[in-house]
């Protein structure tokens, strides 16, 4: 089956810093989503981005489907950005998740 | 649109007992998915429904697991004869478009 790798596995930032999270996948995909899992376990949709670039406030994402990767950019990070960020890809009617990037933002 | 609702939020049970979880999807979403997540891992696919039809089951879904979506609306996931290895967060998601899922808050199962 398709493999999804995320890097880095852990990231520690000071408030205000910028960061880039990467997602690589091993096969062509139809869809890709980025999620933020908060400390209470809720998976929050960030982007639905099978290709191209999207922006939402301090967050933006870019997917280059032909090269099988996606990037999530977080600018001016805040403590509320802390949690685990997951990339998930779909190629057979279901999402396959990566192992996530755990982000900790300190004041 | 009240989002995907899961009950209970937490369940503690003794090994060997049966447990049942419920998921209410976003209304009009015809697809419903169950995932399992253990500590430090990403969610793993278990099964999914399109309307009332169960279209795919993961090999993770042993014979002790059964899922239903009788009227194409809410779904239940039952685990029979629970084992300690079943302890995990069970997540439900629904969608209208393939690959665009919305998740509930999950049911945290602890098997003692």
Interface residues (C-beta under 8 A of the other chain):
Chain A: X4 X30 X31 X32 X33 X35 X40 X41 X42 X43 X45 X48 X50 X86 X88 X90 X93 X94 X95 X96 X97 X98 X99 X100
Chain B: X33 X37 X40 X41 X42 X43 X44 X45 X48 X55 X56 X89 X91 X93 X98 X99 X100 X101 X102 X103 X105 X106 X108
